[in-house]
Amino acid sequence: MAKSHNLNRLAYFAAVVETGSFTNAADYLGVTKAVVSSQVTQLEDELKATLLVRNTRKVSTTAAGRLFYMRCRSILNEAEEAFSELSHLSEQPVGLLRLTAPNDYGTAVVAPLVAAFRHQYPACQVELQLGDDHSDLMAGALDLAIRVGWLRDSTLSARKLGGFQQFLVGAGDMSGRFDHIQHPSDLATAPFVANKALFDPLHWLFESSAGETVSVTMQSDLSIDSAPAIMAAVEQGAGLAILPDYLVRDRLTSGALTQVLPAWQLPEGGIFVVLPAAKFRAAKVSVFTEMLRQAEKIRGRG
């Protein structure tokens, strides 16, 4: 195995050459003259070559020293550029941002936000993966994941950005068919489209404004694992469904969907950003996370 060298000594040697003396180099580096002299001597010992000629008036380089200084300066310049590039990365969003989000929230909220992010930061590229399975951030080399609902235990860093309401909805042009549903207990025999992506899609807890809680077990002959697809089926009269506000709010406003039992509340869910464990975050991650937080803040007022 090749012997490793102390590359810090290159900076001491270059400082002597560039300032013209050990005293000036020590002042420049903020160390003592003895430290500079010791580091250069050890460097010469490692190289088995004389790099500097010392006399009472000045320090000059030998032929080997001049050649070695040129290589040192090139190496030090590369190192300074590397530090500069990383510093730039920490300040301005650049590079490829890879993230994942659920299908419904990703389509309704994240995709438009990605477009705005690209417009504002054209030096960034974005790869958005939509799916209701929880992708492994480390295995997938993802910068962040957006989770919706109720966050499971995780060793990753999670931050709650906002929340959402859930609505029991049916087709707008069939609203008369739901007039008999006056209480959550009336739902036990109602046609229901279940969301297979949920851990427990048939059991729901309703709460009235007076604080009454009712647990209902739905009956379902139709299960779909995608919320947007469930919404499409409900609009065609497939039955009732429980869907998040960010997906159905516009449909409720337009009349394509109608809210059933509006006086009863369903459990609220959270919007989370999940990040791999890291001491520092690239600017692309921090900026996009903040944009998402602001979007959630605005949406929460809607």
N, C-alpha and C positions, 0 to 999 in steps of 0.2 A: 504493500500500500504506500502510495507517494506521501512524503512528508508534507504536512500543511504549513503554510506560511502565515505570519501575522500581517495581514494586508493594511492594518492601521499604520504601519511603519512607512508605507508609501506616502501618506499625507505629511508625515514629519520630514521626510527626505525632500519632497517637492516644495515644502514651505521654506526650507533652507536655501534651495536653489533659487526660488522666486524672490525671496527677501534679501538674499546676499550674505546672510550671517546666521549663526545659531541664536544670537541674542534677539535679532529681529523676528526670527521664526518663532522663538519662545513667546515673544510679546503678541504676535499674530495669533498663535494657537491658545494663548492663555495658560501656559504651563511654564515650568522653570527651564532655564538653559540646560541644566543637567539632564532633565528628562529627554529633551530633544537630542542631545549628544548621545545619550545612552541608546535611544531608539535607532538612530542612524548607525551607530557602531554595531548593534545587533543585526541590523539589516545587511551591513557589509559582511559580517561573519557568516550569515546565512548564505549569501551569494558567493562568498569566497572571492570577493573583488573589492578593490578600492574605488569608491564612487566620488569622494570629495577630497580635495587637497586643502588642508587647513594651514594658514599661517597667521601671523599677528595682525595683518591688515585686512585680509579678505578670505573668502572661501570660494574655490572654483571647482568645477567638475572635471573629472578625468574623461577620457574617451568613452570608457565603459559607463561612467556616470551620465554623460550627455545622452548616450543611447538609451540608458535605463530611464532617465528622466522623461524622455519623449513617450515611452511606453506608459510610465506612471501617470503622466498628465492625461493621456488618452483614457486610461482606466478611471481616473478620478472624474474626468468630464462625463463619462458614461454613468458613473454612480450618481453624480449631481443631477443629470437629466432624468434618471430613474426616480429619484426623490421628487423632482419637480413634477414629473408626470403623475405620480401617486398623489401629490398634494393637489394637483389640478383635478384628479378624479374625485377627491374628497370635497371639492368645491362646486364643480359643475357636472350635471348628469351627462355621461357619455357611455358608449358601449351598448351591449345587448342586455335588456331587462327581460328575464324569463319568470313568468308567474302563472299561477293556476287559480281558477275560481269555479264555483258551481255553475251549471248550465244556465239556470234561471237568472241568478244575480249577475253572472258574467255577461249575459246577453243584455239585460236591462240596464245595468249600471257600469260595469267595468269596461266593456267594449267602447262605449262612447267616451269614457274617461281616457282610455288608451289613445284614442284618436286625438283628443285635446292635448295629451302629454306629448305625443309625437309632433304635433304642430308647434308646441312651445319649445320643445327640445329636439330639434332635427338631428343632432349628433347622436341620438339614441335610437336603437332598434328595439322592437318589442316582440316577444313571442308569448302569446296568450294561449294557454291550454284550458279548455272548458271540459268539465266532467264532474260528476257527483261522487266519484271515488276519491278518497284522500290520498293524493300523490305523496310519495316520499321525497321531501325537499332535498335531502342529501343525495339520494340515489339518482334523482332526476336533475340534479344540478340547477335547482330552482332558486331564484333570489327571494321569492316570497310566495305565500299561499293565502288566499282569502277563504275563510271558513264562515259559513252561515248557519245559524241555529244555536246549538248548545255545545260548546267546545268540550271535547273529550280531554282526559288527562294527557299531557304532552310534556316532553323534556325540552321542547322548543320554546322560543320566546313568543308570547302571544299578547296582542294589544287590542282591546275592544275599541272599535271606532264608532259604533252606533248600534241601533237596534231596529227592529221592525215589528209591525203588528201582523196578526194572521186574521184572515176573514173567511167566514163560511159563505160560499158564493154558489150561485146557480145561473143558468142562462137567463138573460134579460127578457127575452120574448116569451119565457115560460114562467114569469114571476107569479102569475095567478095560481100555479100549481103548488106554490109553497105557502099559501095562505093558512093552511091547516097547521103549519109548524109554528107554534106559539111558545114552545118551551124546549130546552135541549132533550128532554125525555121523548119528544115526538120524533127525534132523529133516528131512533133505533131501527125503524123499518124503512127509512127513506133511502133511495138509491144513492150510492156514494162511490166516488172515484178515489181509490186509495193511492198514495204516493209510496211506491216500493222503495224509494231511496231513503225513507225515514226508518229509524230503528223500530218504531211501534206506530204504524200508520193508521190503526183502527181505533185506538183509545185516545179520547180527548177530554180535557177538563174545561168546562165553561164556568164563568163567574159573572154574576149579575152586579149591577151598580150598588145593590144593597148588600153585597158580600156573600150571597148564596152561591155555593159551588155545586156543580153537577158533573159527575163523570159519566161519559157516554161511550158505549162500544158500538161503532158503526158496522153495518153490514155491506159488504162490497162484492160485486161480481166482476168488477173491472179494476185492475191494478196497472199503473204505469209508473215507470221509474224516472220520468222527466216532468218537472212542473210546467214548463211551457206546453208540453203535449197534453198534460192533464187539463190545462186551461182551454186548449182547443177542443178537447172532447166535451168539456162542460158547456162550452158555447154552442155545441151541437146537440145539447139536451141529454148527455150521457148520465147526468145526475149532479149531485152536490159535490163540492170539494173544499178543502181548506188550503188556502194559498196565501203567500206573503203579499204585503201591501205594495212593494215595489214592482210586483208583476201585474197586479190586477187593478191598481188605482185608476189608470187611464180607462180601462174597460168599464169600470163602475161609473166613471164620469160620462162616458159615451152611451151607456145603457146596454152595452153588449153583455154585461154581467149585472147581476143584482145581489146585494148583500142580504143574507138570510140571518135572522135573529141579531140584528144590529145592536140591540140593547145588552147582549151578552159578549163578554170578552174572552178571548183565547190567550194562552200563555204567549208572552212576547219572546222573540228570539234575538240573538245578538249578531253583529257583524264584526268579525275579527280578522286581523292580519297576523299571520304566523310566519316567523322568521327563523332561519337557522341560527344557532348560538354563534355570536361573533362579538368581538370587542368594538370593532368599528363597522359602520355601515357605509357602503358606497352612496354617493349623492343620488344616483338614479333610484335607489331603493327608498331613501329618506324622502326625496321630493315626491315620488309617486304615492307613498304612504300618506303624506300630508295632503296631497290633492284628493285622495280618497276620503280622508277624514273630513275635509271641508265639504266634499260632495255629500257625505252622510249628514253633516250638520245642516246643510241646506235642505236635504230631502226630509229630515226629521221635522222641519218646520212646515212641510207641505201637507 
